[in-house]
């Protein structure tokens, strides 16, 4: 009210000074703004114009529209024409000029102040990002000489020259203050009411709202239109913002270099930074353990991570590379490159490097050859993870990327969502990708980074529907529109892009919307060139100039800051809850173990493998403790079982057909020589190798009473098979063994009666064993005899009846001629067949010969056994070379030679086994165990069972809980 009263006094003064003016209101001489301010009861709504609205946020006071001179007042509004007195006219003009000058100065200063405040508010609150700045930055005064830096900076006097001369402005105001003293009070009121004239709004609203009630003759329009003025102001504002953006980026780059230098020094600062530096690495370790965790007890993983999803070729990989500041992923033109989830952990470090969690090799991301090797390694790991017959895999590849200035977070790049399965893909590829994406996105604490290609029609988007299903309220989704440069170039309506960024086009909600440019589509572009292109594009883009996009919604740098903020906010809000969930799971698993295995230690799969490894090595060592006698007995017995058939059928039987001892010995020598040269050494080595395998298997599978743990059986069997598979016998052993056997078989001299009796015993046992086998074969041929038929009530088949009749006919032939040859003549076969036909039995000649072979063998073996009994006392005649004696025991000498060859061969093989082969087998076993220890899949496959699974889960849950607690403690310390 006091302002209005003061204004009325001024107006009354002006009215009194207007000579010759009759019946006119004093407000007619004032500007319309002054009338509306000083006389709130004065209304002239008919003359009010709508406020001018612009889309720019700030501009200077010089942009106000100029006022036009008022020469006449309209009659239709109740005012009469008057005479123009030059004194009053001059006073009015001078007052108007003063108002304009002072109002413009005051309004411009206030506008500048408001503009500065709003720019300051547009910048992010750096207090929230205080954790980004290392602790040592606050202690730089201890390590950096700021006096030298202050000398290098410009002086305050030089900076003062850049500021306006406030003294001159004050003098001007003072001079104007004394001009027309009656209007001085009005100037003060104008200054006091300037906050009502300057109304600053948010983005998209006018920054200066003027209410002009003047008449057409009270204003003077400029030649430049309002639209051009607004465009000019918007362009100035954009250039100013980009200028400050470049300054900020330059400071960040200098800060990045400084951090890199300090991190490389092993001083106090690096030790203080260790906690923050390893915070994201600690969290990544927890996620790595969870990725390998076999969730057999429905333990859910709700720990936060940034899940990157999008349609195929939407630019997911490019966005990740811009955030990681390196071209680390394999690239392809239109084909699926991401075949399995890739977990990328971004952390701070002095050097820009990348490494896999299961490898110690570091890839220098500043070198192109290392980048190419890293891309190739990722591609190889992806192809290995994909099983045969599939296109994608759910197995996660873990990659750590470190570098100065990187935002700390964990991102998971998923395979791109597809709508159609093309040729060359597995039929279930589409469903598999959807299931993998849903498995990651259904985590209520996962940040969903939805990537949408801006260069294609929005209606073709698939991922937006999927994201809206997983996060319908958009509380953890960040939307990213890629390829905005192509979108601006190709889209006919830029408002469509604005609708996308404002969240009005897609049926999904999000925390924030961002527009980025990730290059020109050239895979050889560097990260720096892409950044420059992105900055240049948005600097010249009409989307920013027309305020369709806001400055904080563009560039991948702003995107990475926003994603990092959301990630850490989600981590702080949910990590303690997840730690409590794992604590409860641990209690349940421990209770289950105590109830089921109260007397057993909790050994996980690795500890069980070590225990089994020690047992296997002990058993292999015990193999070397086998006595030589045991080795030789087994070798001799096994070797004779293998060669007995050959000796009797191919050596003894043909030689026995000789009519005199000379022919018999000659035939035997020839047969033995051929056998030694071709078959015997090889057969002996096979027997030795099989014997070693049997003994090794015996020790590996032998149960040791109560100490035996059947959980190791599959592992021991696999170790045994793999060790035997890798073992190769010494090739030279066969050649040396052939010489030894040949020399042994050439010796015919039996030195004493004991050796003669041993040969007789060996021959008798061998012939009886062979006779028993032959009789068993004949019984199977002819069927059961009459006793078995009556006792067991069984009968003969038709074929057995035929063979029985044939056997009887052949036995009659042998009784007639006991010295019959080993083979039937053709006429003898015909005779037997006719005799059988006379009995009504039709028989085939082949059946006759087959039956003869077994019948004659039985006859021959019985004859040899009787001859063996006669030779028991033939050692005396042997010493006299059977002179003056009808007894000839050359067959006994043959079996003595065979027996001695078996003994010497067994001894030779035993020496080779104990001295060479057992040690080589032990070495193979150790190598197999080392390979199995490195192959986690092999251990999982071989060490199975509820007990193993429970111990493994219990170990993983304990490890996860401990690491989560350590991470939470570090997080609180950092906070």
Secondary structure, DSSP 8 states (H G I E B T S, - for coil): -HHHHHHHHHHHHHHHTSTT--S--GGGGS-HHHHHHH-TT---GGG-------S-S---GGGS--B-------GGGT-------HHHHHHHHHHHHHHHHHHHHHHHHHHHHHHHHHHHHHS--GGGGTTTS-GGGGGHHHHS-HHHHHHHS--HHHHHHHS--HHHHHHHHHHHHTSSGGGHHHHHHHHHTHHHH-----TTS-SS-------GGGB---SS-HHHHHHHHHHHHHHHHHHHHHHHHHHHHHHHHHHHHHHHS-SHHHHHHHHHHTHHHHHHHHHHHHHH---TT--------EEEEEBTTSSHHHHHHHHHTS--S---SSS----EEEEEEEEE-SS-EEEETT----EETTSHHHHHHHHHHHHHHHHHHS-TT-S-EEEEEEEEEEETT---EEEEE---B-SS--TTS-TTHHHHHHHHHHHHHTSTT-EEEEEEETTS-GGG-SHHHHHHHH-TT-SSEEEEEE-HHHHHHH-S-HHHHHHHHTT-SSS---SEEEE----SS-TT--HHHHHHHHHHHHHH-HHHHTTSS-GGGBSHHHHHHHHHHHHHHHHHHHHHHHHHHHHHHHHHHHHHHHHH-TTS----HHHHHHHHHHHHHHHHHHHTTS-HHHHHHHHHHHHHHHHHHHIIIIIIHHHHT-SSHHHHHHHHHHHHHHHIIIIIHHHHHHHHHHHHHHHHHHHHH---GGG--GGGHHHHHHHHHHHHHH----THHHHHHHHHHHHHHH-----SHHHHHHHHHHHHHHHHHHHHHHHHHHHHHH---HHHHHHS-----HHHHHHHHHHHHHHHHHHH-TT--SS--HHHHHHHHHHHHHTT----HHHHHHHHHHHHHHHHHHHHHHHHHHGGG-HHHHHTTTTT-S---HHHHHHHHHHHHHHHHHHHHHHHIIIIIHHHHHHHHHHHHHHHHH-HHHHHHHS-SHHHHHHHHHHHHHHHHHHHHHHHHHHHHH-
